[in-house]
Amino acid sequence: MQRAYYQAPIPNFLADDELFIIGQLVLSHDHALEDLQRNA
């Protein structure tokens, strides 16, 4: 079981592009991300 949606050493985190990090979070997230589902 994965413990974090995104994991990287601090230098990598600081160097990674914001969209890359968001992409990693979205890929790891199991639930719906649409507004209607998030706000239900």
MDAnalysis code that builds the backbone (N, CA, C; Angstrom):
import MDAnalysis as mda
import numpy as np

u = mda.Universe.empty(120, n_residues=40, atom_resindex=np.repeat(np.arange(40), 3), trajectory=True)
u.add_TopologyAttr("name", ["N", "CA", "C"] * 40)
u.add_TopologyAttr("resid", np.arange(1, 41))
u.add_TopologyAttr("resname", ["MET", "GLN", "ARG", "ALA", "TYR", "TYR", "GLN", "ALA", "PRO", "ILE", "PRO", "ASN", "PHE", "LEU", "ALA", "ASP", "ASP", "GLU", "LEU", "PHE", "ILE", "ILE", "GLY", "GLN", "LEU", "VAL", "LEU", "SER", "HIS", "ASP", "HIS", "ALA", "LEU", "GLU", "ASP", "LEU", "GLN", "ARG", "ASN", "ALA"])
u.atoms.positions = np.array([
    [0.838, -1.185, 0.000],
    [0.000, 0.000, 0.000],
    [0.881, 1.245, 0.000],
    [0.566, 2.143, -0.872],
    [1.320, 3.384, -0.988],
    [0.910, 4.352, 0.134],
    [1.871, 4.938, 0.823],
    [1.581, 5.793, 1.969],
    [1.352, 7.243, 1.581],
    [1.820, 7.652, 0.421],
    [1.677, 9.051, 0.010],
    [1.299, 9.124, -1.458],
    [0.523, 10.132, -1.826],
    [0.158, 10.331, -3.232],
    [1.338, 10.865, -4.033],
    [2.220, 11.592, -3.372],
    [3.436, 12.112, -4.009],
    [4.552, 12.047, -2.981],
    [5.697, 11.564, -3.408],
    [6.825, 11.436, -2.497],
    [8.106, 11.707, -3.266],
    [8.929, 12.605, -2.734],
    [10.214, 12.912, -3.361],
    [11.108, 13.588, -2.332],
    [12.407, 13.441, -2.494],
    [13.323, 14.186, -1.638],
    [13.110, 15.697, -1.855],
    [13.417, 16.488, -0.853],
    [13.158, 17.934, -0.927],
    [13.785, 18.589, -2.166],
    [15.038, 18.289, -2.516],
    [15.588, 18.930, -3.728],
    [14.778, 18.593, -4.984],
    [14.309, 17.338, -5.083],
    [13.487, 16.957, -6.239],
    [12.146, 17.672, -6.203],
    [11.542, 17.750, -5.024],
    [10.261, 18.445, -4.879],
    [10.387, 19.897, -5.322],
    [11.444, 20.543, -4.905],
    [11.646, 21.946, -5.276],
    [11.932, 22.113, -6.764],
    [12.539, 21.100, -7.375],
    [12.880, 21.183, -8.794],
    [11.739, 20.728, -9.702],
    [10.847, 19.886, -9.194],
    [9.759, 19.353, -10.022],
    [8.790, 20.458, -10.424],
    [8.272, 20.341, -11.630],
    [7.267, 21.260, -12.148],
    [5.948, 21.075, -11.394],
    [5.249, 22.171, -11.151],
    [3.974, 22.104, -10.420],
    [2.980, 21.176, -11.096],
    [2.906, 21.232, -12.416],
    [1.952, 20.380, -13.133],
    [2.326, 18.904, -13.018],
    [3.610, 18.613, -12.938],
    [4.039, 17.223, -12.738],
    [3.560, 16.714, -11.386],
    [3.723, 17.528, -10.352],
    [3.303, 17.129, -9.008],
    [1.789, 16.952, -8.960],
    [1.053, 17.885, -9.541],
    [-0.412, 17.764, -9.579],
    [-0.803, 16.503, -10.341],
    [-0.116, 16.224, -11.432],
    [-0.391, 15.013, -12.201],
    [-0.178, 13.755, -11.380],
    [0.881, 13.726, -10.596],
    [1.140, 12.575, -9.735],
    [0.042, 12.414, -8.691],
    [-0.413, 13.533, -8.134],
    [-1.493, 13.482, -7.144],
    [-2.777, 12.946, -7.771],
    [-3.096, 13.426, -8.966],
    [-4.322, 12.998, -9.651],
    [-4.248, 11.518, -10.013],
    [-3.098, 11.072, -10.496],
    [-2.958, 9.667, -10.874],
    [-3.115, 8.735, -9.672],
    [-2.711, 9.183, -8.515],
    [-2.769, 8.344, -7.320],
    [-4.109, 8.415, -6.599],
    [-4.913, 9.404, -6.929],
    [-6.183, 9.631, -6.238],
    [-7.245, 8.676, -6.781],
    [-7.916, 7.948, -5.894],
    [-8.879, 6.927, -6.323],
    [-10.306, 7.443, -6.473],
    [-10.598, 8.616, -5.979],
    [-11.965, 9.121, -5.976],
    [-12.187, 10.125, -7.104],
    [-13.446, 10.410, -7.387],
    [-13.799, 11.360, -8.448],
    [-13.268, 12.744, -8.129],
    [-12.773, 13.434, -9.150],
    [-12.227, 14.772, -8.968],
    [-13.143, 15.855, -9.538],
    [-14.259, 15.453, -10.157],
    [-15.168, 16.429, -10.735],
    [-15.809, 17.266, -9.633],
    [-16.112, 18.522, -9.934],
    [-16.694, 19.429, -8.930],
    [-17.955, 18.862, -8.297],
    [-18.849, 18.284, -9.091],
    [-20.107, 17.782, -8.556],
    [-19.872, 16.653, -7.554],
    [-18.848, 15.848, -7.767],
    [-18.557, 14.758, -6.843],
    [-17.817, 15.251, -5.596],
    [-16.890, 16.183, -5.789],
    [-16.124, 16.689, -4.642],
    [-17.022, 17.448, -3.681],
    [-18.015, 18.168, -4.201],
    [-18.858, 19.019, -3.375],
    [-20.165, 18.346, -2.958],
    [-20.291, 17.052, -3.239],
    [-21.539, 16.347, -2.912],
    [-21.674, 16.174, -1.409],
])
